[in-house]
């Protein structure tokens, strides 16, 4: 399974990328929204792990552009934001966790991310 991981914090990006690769995923990683859009134009991904707060183009804008272009790749949004308003903004931006063959992979990504983030803190 090929993943795109978009996170602007370099240390966290590298730790999570290695963790995901160690779990058997092929991972491309980048640090901003413009670069993410470039990756998405060049490569088909099975899933995207996308930070919301990115420099340049933010994660929600990346997601909106993906959906506007007809890209239905499953997206897992990462954020330090925790308010109800922020969650609703994500849902209103066409955030979807698809209940198809990618569901197990997205669950595994969530598990990996949670484990590494707890170690990070």
C-alpha positions in Angstrom: 0.0 0.0 0.0 1.4 3.4 -1.0 0.8 6.3 1.4 1.5 10.1 1.1 2.3 11.5 4.5 2.2 15.3 4.8 3.6 16.9 8.0 5.5 20.1 8.4 7.4 19.1 11.6 10.5 17.4 10.2 11.4 15.2 13.2 7.8 14.0 13.6 7.5 13.4 9.8 10.7 11.2 9.8 9.7 9.2 12.9 6.2 8.5 11.6 7.5 7.7 8.1 10.0 5.2 9.4 7.3 3.7 11.7 4.9 3.3 8.7 7.6 1.8 6.5 8.5 -0.6 9.3 4.9 -1.7 9.2 5.2 -2.5 5.5 3.9 0.6 3.8 5.5 2.4 0.9 5.6 6.0 2.1 6.3 9.3 0.3 6.6 12.3 2.7 6.6 16.0 2.3 6.3 19.1 4.5 3.9 21.5 3.0 0.7 21.7 1.1 2.1 22.9 -2.3 4.5 19.9 -2.3 1.6 17.6 -1.4 -0.4 18.8 -4.4 2.6 18.1 -6.6 3.0 14.6 -5.2 -0.7 14.0 -5.7 -0.6 15.0 -9.4 2.3 12.7 -10.1 1.4 9.6 -8.1 -1.7 7.5 -7.3 -1.9 6.8 -3.5 -3.9 4.3 -1.6 -4.3 6.8 1.3 -3.1 10.2 2.4 -2.2 11.2 6.0 -2.5 14.9 6.0 -1.7 17.5 8.7 -4.2 20.3 8.8 -1.8 23.1 9.8 0.7 23.3 7.0 2.8 26.2 5.6 1.7 27.6 2.3 -1.4 25.7 1.5 -3.1 24.3 4.6 -4.3 20.7 4.8 -8.0 21.4 4.5 -7.3 23.4 1.3 -5.3 20.4 -0.1 -8.2 18.2 0.7 -10.7 20.5 -1.0 -8.5 20.6 -4.1 -8.2 16.8 -4.1 -12.0 16.4 -4.0 -12.6 19.2 -6.5 -10.3 17.3 -8.9 -12.3 14.1 -8.4 -9.6 12.5 -6.2 -11.4 10.1 -3.8 -8.3 8.8 -2.1 -9.0 8.2 1.6 -7.5 10.9 3.8 -6.6 10.7 7.5 -6.4 14.3 8.9 -3.9 15.0 11.7 -4.3 18.0 13.8 -3.3 19.5 17.2 -6.6 21.3 17.1 -9.3 19.7 19.2 -12.4 21.9 19.2 -15.7 20.8 17.9 -15.6 23.7 15.3 -12.3 22.3 13.9 -13.7 18.9 13.6 -16.8 20.2 11.8 -14.5 22.2 9.5 -12.8 18.9 8.6 -16.1 17.2 7.9 -17.3 20.1 5.9 -14.2 19.9 3.7 -15.3 16.5 2.4 -13.3 14.5 4.9 -14.3 10.9 4.5 -13.1 7.7 5.9 -14.2 5.2 3.4 -15.7 1.9 4.5 -14.0 -0.1 1.8 -10.8 -2.2 1.5 -8.8 0.8 2.8 -10.5 0.9 6.1 -8.1 -1.7 7.7 -5.1 0.2 6.4 -6.5 3.5 7.7 -7.0 1.9 11.1 -3.4 0.7 11.1 -2.2 4.2 10.2 -4.2 5.6 13.1 -2.6 3.0 15.4 0.9 3.7 14.2 0.4 7.5 14.5 -1.1 7.2 18.0 1.8 5.0 19.2 4.5 7.3 17.8 2.8 10.5 19.0 2.5 9.1 22.6 6.2 8.2 22.5 7.0 11.7 21.0 5.2 13.5 24.0 
